[in-house]
Amino acid sequence: LKGLRTQWPDTLRIILSGYTDAEDIIAGVNDAGIYQYLVKPWQPEQLLLTLHTAARVHRLQQDNQRLSLELRTAEPVLAKRVEAKRERARADFAFGGLIRTPESPLNAVCTLVEKIAPHDLSVLIRGESGTGKEMLARAIHYCSRRADRPFVVEHCGALPDQLLEAELFGYKRGAFTGAYEDRQGRFQQADGGTIFLDEIGDTSPVFQVKLLRVLQEGEFRPLGAARSQTVDVRVVAATHHDLEAEVRAGTFREDLYYRLATVTVQVPPLRARAMDIPLLAARLLEASQKALGKLVDGFTTEALACLVAYPWPGNVRELQNEIVRMLALADSTRLGAELLPPRVLRSPALDQQADDLLDLMAVTGGLKERMEALEVRVIKETMIRHRWNKSRAASELGLSRVGLRSKLLRYGLERA
């Protein structure tokens, strides 16, 4: 047992013996580090109790060592983990995380915003819904001196005035029916960091007055509170409205507009960034595969051409929804154009072949030429949906297979 103590010091050692000499017992406990010296005659219940107790002691010793080690390393380890997450957030949300090609019009926007990000200036981001205004706001935050502080988002167009005031400024218990406890507002949560006010153009003139005081004085009063609170917050706002026109019309306060729009940034719609769609679609597909747990090898050339040609009135959000839909419906390793809905396939911008044909036919606007142009579009959209299966397409169009083939030859339609 002395040798065992040297080789496996963590093992609890027990002796069961008929020798009851006191010196032997003392030597065994001291020299061999014996946990328990059991003397014969012994009872099974006693032995089981001893073993259970020894097991608990062993676990407690292990937990004690582990906790001691963790307590010695907790602070540096946690600090290292937090810093690693901050670096990951900067990499994901900074301007490098905005998907774009060297020819993209988004590059000029990023260059402008990257210059103003380090300075505590209010920024107004304008653009259509779904263009990525919140992503740009996050990039501003993570490239500023406030990157290690909170980034808080509030959608101003989703709530009526009273609820929006409670969300932004907080409230005290009993301030109104249902206020059962004190609650921090978004401004207090964002203290030292950045608050993003999405769709600021949807707020009422009454609420705009209250918001103006926060921006001017840096203080607000929670609902039901007796005193005002002071915060240090950078404000980034976004809207799809033309606030300058609304200021002229008197529906948006001029003083609030100039407080928000120290720098105004216009985000281009997705239809103006067609060159970015292949990269953007690949990134969205990667995220969708993780969400759905379904893997594919990407898009077919035909499907990608359809995605690039469609104008995307819903911008990036619409593109994301369509990619998720395609992935859910896919039964092959690549996402084909047949998975796209008719509105995407029937986009006028898709049919470059039809445009070329119309040029060759020297269209003068007559009924025959217009009908042929329409026929070209309908046939091509149907062929794409049926994966260029002539039999199924002919059946849907009410044509014979020979008749469909002659029309394909006549119009020069062939699979891309």
HELIX and SHEET records of a PDB file:
HELIX    1   1 LYS A    2  GLN A    7  1                                   6    
HELIX    2   2 ALA A   22  ASP A   31  1                                  10    
HELIX    3   3 PRO A   44  PHE A   93  1                                  50    
HELIX    4   4 PHE A   95  GLY A   97  5                                   3    
HELIX    5   5 LEU A  106  ILE A  116  1                                  11    
HELIX    6   6 LYS A  133  TYR A  142  1                                  10    
HELIX    7   7 CYS A  156  ALA A  158  5                                   3    
HELIX    8   8 ASP A  161  PHE A  169  1                                   9    
HELIX    9   9 ARG A  186  GLN A  189  1                                   4    
HELIX   10  10 ILE A  200  ASP A  202  5                                   3    
HELIX   11  11 PRO A  205  GLU A  217  1                                  13    
HELIX   12  12 LEU A  243  ALA A  249  1                                   7    
HELIX   13  13 GLU A  254  LEU A  260  1                                   7    
HELIX   14  14 LEU A  270  ALA A  272  5                                   3    
HELIX   15  15 ALA A  274  ASP A  276  5                                   3    
HELIX   16  16 ILE A  277  LEU A  292  1                                  16    
HELIX   17  17 THR A  301  ALA A  309  1                                   9    
HELIX   18  18 ASN A  315  LEU A  329  1                                  15    
HELIX   19  19 ALA A  337  LEU A  339  5                                   3    
HELIX   20  20 PRO A  342  LEU A  345  1                                   4    
HELIX   21  21 PRO A  348  LEU A  350  5                                   3    
HELIX   22  22 GLN A  352  LEU A  360  1                                   9    
HELIX   23  23 LEU A  367  ARG A  385  1                                  19    
HELIX   24  24 LYS A  390  LEU A  397  1                                   8    
HELIX   25  25 ARG A  401  TYR A  411  1                                  11    
SHEET    1   A 2 ILE A  14  SER A  17  0                                        
SHEET    2   A 2 GLN A  36  VAL A  39  1                                        
SHEET    1   B 5 PHE A 151  HIS A 155  0                                        
SHEET    2   B 5 THR A 194  ASP A 198  1                                        
SHEET    3   B 5 ARG A 234  THR A 239  1                                        
SHEET    4   B 5 VAL A 123  ARG A 126  1                                        
SHEET    5   B 5 VAL A 263  GLN A 266  1                                        
SHEET    1   C 2 GLU A 219  PHE A 220  0                                        
SHEET    2   C 2 GLN A 229  THR A 230 -1                                        
END                                                                             
